[in-house]
Amino acid sequence: MSVSEWFARNLSYPGHEWLRGRPTGLVAQTLAQLARTPRALVQDDLARRLRATLSFAGEKLPYYAELFRRRGVDPQARDPYGELARLPVLEKSTVRARGAEMVFRDVPGGLIRHSSGGTTGDTLHFYIDRIRQAQDLGGRMFVQQWFGVQPGDRRAYLWGSPIEVKRARIKRWRDRLLNEILLDAFELAPPQIEAHLAKIRRFQARLIYGYPSAMALLSQHARGRLGPDEFPALRAIVLTGEEVTADQVALVREVFGCPVVEEYGAREVGLIAHECPYGNRHIIAPHVHVEVLSQGRSVPPGDVGDIICTPLNTRAQPLLRYRIGDVGALVAGDCPCGVPFPLLRLTGGKVTGFIVLSDGRLCHGAVTSHILRDQPGIVEFKTHQRAIDVFEVLLVVDERFRPETLRLVSQRYRRLFGAQVRADCRVVDRIPPDVSGKRRYVVSDVAPQTGAGAIVDRPSAPEGSPLPIEPHGEPAGHR
């Protein structure tokens, strides 16, 4: 262990989380303890957490108090799953209309405003709390140890902020203290990609965390010139934020030579599931209860349906039986890794494209969400790059939308992508899915000409077989 890793693991990271009021380390320890217990005890713990969440919602939040009375829900009943099933599925439209009645304003640490729409184009504003933040961070800390990545180890994030925003100096110092670096995923011209690869090599990151399409683009650029020997410290690469394809995983693994795994979550409910060394996605059951419904009814493991989530333990704005918009199936049986948390299979998710700028730069499509998702009244959006300098922006809006927002959005597109850009913004009643059925909120007719379109459009990898762990040794997991 290097001095910087020891310092981050034992001093700077625990101190950072303490200052933020987040029990992140305790969350990770609790998950590790539960992961070593029999499945029956995990189920008992989940039932207890669900009952406590229902009780809190019924007592403190007007929306749920009224709904529980109408539906005859008893939060203290012996079977909390049966009581939860009495509730209707919670849609985004309901949260928009009655979200204020679901908010607990006296939550410890205060309300934290949050929004979705980064990879869906379906905007929702809501609140989270410090416990929810700690669950996401502690959950990642726990699952990354399956691959030998410990707290304080060097991490690189292929993520970022809009391309015109520079990292504040204080945040750069924070990253150094926490042994982290940020690589901008929104600016991916060949020189920038080369700089990212050089930083990863110099930094000797043990984990890279980023968008699948952006990681695939880096790998495509490095293929044939760089290989696993250039990244000896890497233990794992975590892909998240979009649907992960088999071709992307194979390409990234070929170049970097370590396990390439998927994290699955949603901004509204947090970290939902994570892939283990055997390629199975474990639901982080102490933090979220997952149902799969078809035509409004629960389906048995193996059957495909809508993924419905109930986040647990957090109190700012509980979203009970929330439809996140993805499709999947619960998986019966145990995983060879030994972790007793339930298994989830995804059968469809979000696909994000690239935008091509006039100077040849590629921008990850998530940059457009920073333009749109903070605008009142925008419910859903989609960007279609028709030509280098021509964008079509479709908006589904509600009664809060102001007509002058159309002009503001056009100005933001020009500021972000170039003064010569024409952004035709218009309001529509509905944004249909692609002919393929996929939900892409960024489409570019220019990107396929650059080769970027080829790395985002293949089926996902099969599950259930152990991931290759060479050349970095045995994965740290529960056998």
C-alpha positions in Angstrom: 0.0 0.0 0.0 1.4 3.4 -1.0 1.5 6.3 1.5 -1.3 8.1 -0.5 -3.5 5.0 -0.3 -2.9 4.6 3.4 -3.6 8.3 4.0 -6.9 8.3 1.9 -8.1 5.0 3.4 -7.5 5.9 7.1 -7.6 9.7 7.2 -8.8 11.8 4.3 -11.8 9.7 3.1 -13.2 9.0 6.6 -12.7 12.6 7.5 -14.4 13.8 4.3 -17.5 11.6 5.0 -17.6 12.7 8.6 -17.6 16.4 7.6 -20.4 15.7 5.1 -22.4 13.9 7.8 -22.5 10.6 5.9 -22.1 7.2 7.7 -20.5 5.7 4.6 -18.0 3.4 6.3 -20.7 2.0 8.6 -22.9 1.3 5.6 -20.2 -0.7 3.9 -19.4 -2.6 7.1 -23.1 -3.5 7.5 -23.4 -4.8 3.9 -20.2 -6.9 4.4 -21.7 -8.4 7.6 -25.1 -9.2 5.9 -23.3 -10.7 2.9 -21.8 -13.3 5.2 -25.2 -14.3 6.8 -27.7 -16.9 5.5 -30.2 -15.9 3.0 -33.1 -16.2 5.5 -31.5 -13.6 7.8 -31.0 -11.3 4.8 -34.7 -11.6 4.0 -35.7 -10.9 7.6 -33.5 -7.8 7.6 -35.1 -6.6 4.4 -38.6 -7.2 5.8 -37.7 -5.1 8.9 -36.3 -2.3 6.8 -39.4 -2.3 4.5 -41.8 -2.3 7.5 -39.9 0.7 9.0 -40.1 2.6 5.7 -43.8 2.0 5.4 -44.4 3.1 9.0 -42.5 6.3 8.5 -44.3 7.1 5.2 -47.7 6.5 6.8 -46.9 8.6 9.8 -45.0 11.6 8.4 -46.0 12.1 4.8 -49.5 13.3 3.9 -49.6 11.7 0.4 -48.9 8.2 1.8 -51.1 8.7 4.9 -54.1 9.4 2.6 -53.1 6.5 0.2 -52.7 4.0 3.0 -56.2 4.8 4.3 -57.7 4.4 0.9 -55.9 1.2 0.2 -56.2 -0.3 3.7 -52.4 -0.6 4.2 -51.2 -1.6 7.7 -47.5 -0.8 7.9 -47.2 -3.0 11.1 -48.7 -6.1 9.5 -46.7 -9.3 9.7 -46.2 -9.3 5.9 -44.9 -6.0 4.7 -44.5 -7.2 1.1 -48.3 -7.9 1.0 -49.0 -4.4 2.3 -46.6 -2.8 -0.2 -48.4 -4.7 -3.0 -51.7 -2.9 -2.1 -50.1 0.4 -3.3 -50.3 1.4 -6.9 -47.2 1.7 -9.0 -45.7 5.2 -8.5 -45.2 7.1 -11.8 -43.1 10.1 -12.5 -46.3 12.1 -13.3 -47.6 11.5 -9.7 -44.3 12.6 -8.2 -44.4 15.8 -10.3 -48.0 16.5 -9.3 -47.9 15.6 -5.6 -44.2 15.4 -4.7 -44.4 18.1 -2.1 -46.7 15.8 0.0 -44.0 13.1 -0.1 -41.2 15.3 1.3 -40.0 15.1 5.0 -38.6 18.6 5.5 -37.1 17.8 8.9 -34.8 15.0 7.6 -31.5 15.0 9.5 -28.8 16.8 7.6 -31.4 18.7 5.5 -32.9 18.1 2.1 -30.7 17.7 -0.9 -32.2 18.7 -4.2 -31.7 16.1 -7.0 -32.9 15.5 -10.5 -33.1 12.7 -13.0 -32.8 12.8 -16.8 -29.1 12.5 -17.3 -29.4 9.3 -19.3 -33.2 9.0 -19.9 -34.4 12.4 -21.2 -37.2 12.1 -18.7 -36.8 14.8 -16.2 -37.8 14.6 -12.5 -36.9 16.8 -9.6 -36.9 15.3 -6.1 -35.0 15.2 -2.8 -32.5 12.9 -1.2 -30.8 12.9 2.2 -27.4 12.1 3.7 -28.4 8.5 4.3 -29.2 8.0 0.6 -25.8 9.4 -0.3 -24.0 7.2 2.2 -25.9 4.1 0.9 -24.7 4.8 -2.7 -21.1 5.4 -1.7 -21.0 2.7 0.9 -22.6 0.2 -1.5 -19.9 0.9 -4.1 -17.2 0.6 -1.5 -18.6 -2.8 -0.5 -19.0 -4.3 -4.0 -15.7 -3.0 -5.3 -13.9 -5.0 -2.6 -15.2 -8.1 -4.5 -12.5 -7.2 -7.1 -9.8 -6.3 -4.7 -10.4 -2.6 -4.7 -10.1 -1.2 -1.2 -11.2 2.2 0.3 -8.5 4.7 -0.5 -7.2 2.9 -3.6 -6.6 5.1 -6.7 -9.8 5.6 -8.8 -10.3 7.3 -12.1 -13.7 8.6 -13.2 -14.5 9.0 -16.9 -17.4 11.3 -16.1 -17.3 15.0 -15.8 -19.3 18.2 -16.2 -20.2 20.2 -19.3 -17.3 21.0 -21.5 -17.4 24.7 -20.9 -17.1 24.2 -17.1 -13.7 23.9 -15.5 -13.1 22.0 -12.3 -12.9 24.3 -9.3 -9.6 24.3 -7.6 -11.0 23.2 -4.3 -12.6 20.1 -6.0 -9.3 19.2 -7.6 -7.6 19.3 -4.2 -10.4 17.2 -2.7 -9.8 14.6 -5.5 -6.1 14.5 -4.7 -6.8 14.0 -1.0 -9.2 11.2 -1.8 -6.9 9.5 -4.4 -9.2 10.2 -7.3 -8.9 11.8 -10.7 -11.7 13.0 -13.0 -11.4 12.5 -16.8 -13.8 14.6 -18.8 -16.2 12.3 -20.7 -17.8 15.2 -22.5 -14.7 16.1 -24.6 -13.3 13.1 -26.5 -11.3 14.3 -29.4 -8.3 12.0 -30.2 -5.8 14.3 -28.3 -8.0 14.4 -25.3 -8.4 10.6 -25.4 -4.6 10.2 -25.6 -4.3 12.5 -22.6 -6.8 10.5 -20.6 -4.9 7.2 -21.3 -1.6 8.8 -20.3 -3.2 10.1 -17.0 -4.5 6.6 -16.3 -1.1 5.1 -16.9 0.7 7.7 -14.8 -1.8 7.6 -12.0 -1.8 3.7 -11.9 -5.5 3.6 -11.1 -6.8 0.5 -9.5 -10.4 1.2 -10.7 -11.9 3.1 -13.6 -15.5 4.1 -13.3 -17.4 5.5 -16.3 -19.9 5.6 -19.2 -19.8 2.3 -21.3 -19.7 4.2 -24.6 -17.0 6.6 -23.4 -14.8 3.7 -22.1 -15.3 1.8 -25.3 -14.2 4.9 -27.3 -11.0 5.1 -25.2 -10.4 1.4 -25.8 -11.0 1.7 -29.5 -8.4 4.4 -29.6 -5.9 2.4 -27.6 -6.4 -1.0 -29.3 -3.3 -2.3 -31.0 -1.0 0.2 -29.3 -1.7 -0.3 -25.6 -2.5 -3.5 -23.7 -2.9 -4.9 -20.2 0.9 -4.6 -19.4 0.4 -0.8 -19.5 -2.1 -0.9 -16.7 -0.7 -3.3 -14.2 -2.5 -1.8 -11.2 -6.0 -2.1 -12.5 -8.3 -4.4 -10.7 -11.6 -3.6 -12.3 -13.5 -1.3 -14.6 -17.1 -0.4 -13.7 -19.5 0.7 -16.4 -22.6 2.5 -15.6 -25.2 5.1 -16.7 -26.2 3.3 -20.0 -27.0 -0.1 -21.3 -23.8 -2.2 -21.5 -23.2 -4.3 -24.6 -21.2 -7.5 -25.0 -19.0 -5.8 -27.6 -18.1 -3.0 -25.3 -17.2 -5.3 -22.5 -15.0 -7.5 -24.8 -13.2 -4.4 -26.2 -12.5 -2.8 -22.9 -11.3 -6.1 -21.4 -9.0 -6.7 -24.3 -7.2 -3.4 -23.9 -7.1 -3.1 -20.1 -6.9 -6.8 -19.1 -9.1 -6.7 -16.0 -12.7 -7.6 -15.1 -15.2 -5.3 -16.7 -18.4 -5.1 -14.7 -21.7 -3.3 -14.6 -23.2 -1.1 -12.0 -27.0 -0.6 -12.3 -28.9 2.2 -10.6 -31.2 5.2 -11.1 -30.8 8.7 -9.8 -34.3 8.5 -8.2 -33.6 5.4 -6.1 -29.8 5.1 -6.0 -27.6 2.1 -6.5 -29.8 -0.9 -7.3 -27.6 -3.8 -8.4 -23.9 -4.6 -9.1 -22.2 -7.3 -11.1 -20.1 -9.8 -9.1 -17.0 -11.7 -10.3 -19.3 -14.4 -11.7 -21.2 -12.0 -13.9 -24.4 -12.0 -11.9 -26.1 -8.7 -10.8 -26.8 -8.7 -7.1 -29.6 -6.4 -5.9 -28.3 -4.3 -2.9 -31.2 -5.6 -1.0 -30.6 -3.8 2.3 -31.0 -0.5 0.4 -33.7 -1.2 -2.2 -36.6 -3.7 -2.6 -37.1 -4.7 -6.3 -40.2 -6.1 -7.8 -40.9 -7.1 -11.4 -44.4 -6.6 -12.7 -46.2 -7.4 -15.9 -49.5 -5.8 -16.6 -49.5 -4.6 -13.0 -49.0 -8.0 -11.4 -45.9 -9.6 -9.9 -44.3 -12.3 -12.1 -42.2 -15.3 -11.0 -38.4 -15.3 -11.3 -37.3 -15.6 -14.9 -40.3 -13.8 -16.3 -39.7 -10.4 -17.8 -41.5 -7.2 -16.7 -41.2 -3.7 -15.5 -38.6 -3.1 -12.8 -40.3 -1.4 -9.8 -38.1 -0.1 -6.9 -38.8 0.8 -3.3 -35.7 2.5 -1.8 -35.3 1.8 1.9 -33.8 3.6 5.0 -33.9 7.1 3.4 -36.5 9.6 4.6 -36.2 12.8 2.5 -38.7 11.7 -0.1 -39.5 7.9 -0.1 -40.6 6.7 -3.5 -42.7 3.6 -2.8 -43.1 1.1 -5.7 -41.5 3.5 -8.2 -41.4 2.6 -11.9 -37.9 3.5 -13.2 -38.6 2.7 -16.8 -36.3 -0.3 -17.3 -37.2 -3.9 -18.1 -35.8 -7.1 -16.5 -36.3 -10.2 -14.5 -35.5 -11.6 -11.1 -33.3 -14.6 -11.2 -33.9 -17.7 -9.0 -31.2 -19.6 -7.2 -27.9 -18.8 -5.6 -24.7 -17.3 -7.0 -21.4 -19.2 -6.8 -19.8 -16.1 -5.3 -21.8 -16.8 -2.1 -23.4 -13.4 -1.6 -27.0 -14.0 -0.5 -28.5 -10.9 -2.1 -31.2 -11.4 -4.8 -30.2 -11.5 -8.5 -31.5 -9.4 -11.3 -31.3 -9.7 -15.1 -31.7 -6.7 -17.3 -33.3 -7.0 -20.7 -33.4 -3.4 -21.9 -32.0 -0.1 -20.8 -30.9 3.3 -21.8 -28.6 3.9 -24.8 -26.7 7.2 -25.1 -25.0 8.4 -28.3 -22.2 10.8 -29.1 -22.4 14.3 -30.5 -19.8 15.4 -33.1 -18.6 19.0 -33.0 -17.3 21.0 -36.0 -13.7 20.7 -34.9 -13.9 16.9 -34.8 -14.4 16.5 -31.1 -16.8 13.9 -29.8 -19.0 14.7 -26.8 -20.8 12.2 -24.7 -24.5 12.8 -25.1 -25.1 13.2 -21.4 -23.8 16.8 -21.8 -27.3 17.8 -23.2 -28.9 16.9 -19.9 -27.1 19.7 -18.2 -28.8 22.1 -20.6 -32.3 20.8 -20.1 -33.0 19.1 -16.9 -32.9 22.2 -14.7 -35.6 24.0 -16.7 -39.1 24.0 -15.1 -41.8 22.3 -17.0 -39.6 20.1 -19.2 -40.9 16.6 -18.6 -39.0 14.7 -21.4 -36.5 15.6 -24.0 -34.5 14.3 -27.0 -31.7 15.7 -29.0 -31.2 14.7 -32.6 -28.1 16.0 -34.4 -29.1 16.2 -38.0 -25.9 17.7 -39.3 -22.7 19.1 -37.7 -24.4 22.4 -37.1 -28.0 21.4 -36.9 -29.8 20.1 -33.9 -33.4 19.2 -33.4 -34.5 19.3 -29.8 -37.9 17.8 -28.9 -39.5 18.7 -25.6 -42.5 17.2 -23.8 -43.7 19.8 -21.3 -46.3 20.5 -18.6 -48.1 23.5 -17.3 -45.0 25.0 -15.6 -43.2 25.4 -19.0 -42.5 29.0 -20.1 -42.4 29.8 -23.9 -39.2 31.8 -23.4 -37.4 28.5 -22.4 -37.3 27.6 -26.1 -35.0 30.6 -26.8 -32.9 29.9 -23.7 -32.3 26.3 -24.7 -31.3 27.4 -28.2 -28.8 29.8 -26.7 -27.3 27.2 -24.5 -26.8 24.8 -27.4 -24.9 27.5 -29.3 -22.8 28.4 -26.2 -22.0 24.7 -25.7 -21.5 23.5 -29.3 -20.5 26.6 -31.2 -22.0 30.0 -32.3 -22.7 28.6 -35.7 -25.1 25.9 -34.4 -28.8 26.1 -35.1 -30.9 24.4 -32.5 -34.5 24.0 -33.6 -36.5 23.5 -30.3 -40.1 22.5 -30.4 -42.7 21.2 -28.1 -44.4 17.8 -28.9 -47.0 15.7 -27.2 -45.0 12.5 -27.2 -41.4 11.3 -28.0 -41.7 7.8 -29.4 -38.9 5.2 -29.0 -36.7 4.4 -31.9 -37.8 1.8 -34.4 -35.6 -0.7 -32.6 -37.6 -0.1 -29.4 -34.6 1.5 -27.6 -34.9 4.7 -25.6 -32.2 7.0 -26.9 -32.4 10.6 -25.8 -29.4 11.6 -28.0 -29.2 10.5 -31.6 -26.6 11.8 -34.1 -26.7 11.3 -37.8 -23.1 12.4 -37.9 -21.5 10.1 -35.3 -21.7 6.9 -37.3 -19.5 8.5 -39.9 -16.8 8.8 -37.2 -17.1 5.2 -36.0 -18.5 6.2 -32.7 -21.9 4.7 -33.5 -20.5 1.2 -33.8 -19.7 0.9 -30.2 -23.1 1.4 -28.7 -25.5 -0.9 -30.5 -25.0 -4.6 -29.6 -26.8 -6.9 -27.2 -25.7 -7.3 -23.6 -23.3 -10.0 -22.4 -24.6 -13.3 -21.0 -24.6 -13.7 -17.3 -23.7 -16.4 -14.8 -20.1 -17.4 -15.7 -17.1 -16.2 -13.8 -15.3 -13.1 -15.1 -11.7 -13.6 -16.2 -9.5 -12.3 -13.4 -6.0 -12.6 -15.0 -3.6 -10.9 -14.9 -4.4 -9.4 -11.5 -5.0 -12.5 -9.4 -8.1 -13.9 -7.6 -11.0 -11.5 -7.0 -11.8 -10.6 -3.4 -15.3 -12.1 -3.0 -17.4 -14.3 -0.8 -16.9 -17.9 -1.7 
